[in-house]
Amino acid sequence: MSDLDSATLDALRHVSTATLTTQLFKRGLRNTFMQGVAPLASHSGANLVGPAFTLRNIPSREDIDVLELFADPEYAQRKCVETIPAGYVLVQDCRGERGSASFGSILSLRLQVRGVAGMVSDGPVRDSATIAALGMPVFCADASAPPNLIRHHAVDINVPIGCGGVAVFPGDVIVGDADGVVVIPRKMAAEIAPAAAAQEQFETFLTERIREGAALPGTYPPNETTKAAFEEWKKKRRA
């Protein structure tokens, strides 16, 4: 993560995915927010933030996907859990399949012990209450008890995938909050983070104006008078 400085990561921990999607939209990126992927547990505090480490699943096949497969340390699912670097986010491509789990509590605990930032999947998880109690950020497509081998065969680690309808390349920056998960191209993260923080400061000002009774025209979006008032508002806050 040497090219992701601490200021960028910290800024991304404190801006909403709504703000980030706006900033990405301004730069021409329209499909950056995962659909059908939500926090497993109620979310509060700092966002999930980290580079993506990806796992690709394909449909399972009965002659291959048997329980003995889990004993193979080279099986992609097992291998990714043991090789993902600390601070990264495991992102799984489950094709939106909800007929079986993509992960369970023991693998999730292993990720947490290894210092992984969190896990994102467009499939469900099993042992959902146990995983939620770990406190590690997990975003997924709800819960499903059947084991993953019923529907999934893990085949590739750290390759481009789709998750929740969004392209995810290894190293892309993942941000998750109460709304869900947004994907930021890594090369854009250092530009997006301060712009998002500035947008949220401006929206704090606009929220105050609306609460005080200001009408939308000239306020949101702002005219020159509102922009000038914002500059004065910032000066008073710095004083």
HELIX and SHEET records of a PDB file:
HELIX    1   1 SER A    6  LEU A   12  1                                   7    
HELIX    2   2 THR A   17  LYS A   26  1                                  10    
HELIX    3   3 LEU A   67  ALA A   71  5                                   5    
HELIX    4   4 ALA A   76  THR A   83  1                                   8    
HELIX    5   5 SER A  105  VAL A  113  1                                   9    
HELIX    6   6 SER A  128  LEU A  134  1                                   7    
HELIX    7   7 ASN A  148  ILE A  150  5                                   3    
HELIX    8   8 ARG A  186  MET A  188  5                                   3    
HELIX    9   9 ALA A  189  ARG A  211  1                                  23    
HELIX   10  10 GLU A  224  ARG A  238  1                                  15    
SHEET    1   A 6 ALA A  38  PRO A  39  0                                        
SHEET    2   A 6 VAL A 138  CYS A 140 -1                                        
SHEET    3   A 6 GLY A 118  SER A 121  1                                        
SHEET    4   A 6 VAL A  89  ASP A  93  1                                        
SHEET    5   A 6 LEU A  48  PRO A  59  1                                        
SHEET    6   A 6 HIS A 152  ILE A 157 -1                                        
SHEET    1   B 7 ALA A  38  PRO A  39  0                                        
SHEET    2   B 7 VAL A 138  CYS A 140 -1                                        
SHEET    3   B 7 GLY A 118  SER A 121  1                                        
SHEET    4   B 7 VAL A  89  ASP A  93  1                                        
SHEET    5   B 7 LEU A  48  PRO A  59  1                                        
SHEET    6   B 7 VAL A 173  GLY A 176 -1                                        
SHEET    7   B 7 VAL A 181  ILE A 184 -1                                        
SHEET    1   C 2 ILE A 161  CYS A 163  0                                        
SHEET    2   C 2 VAL A 166  VAL A 168 -1                                        
END                                                                             
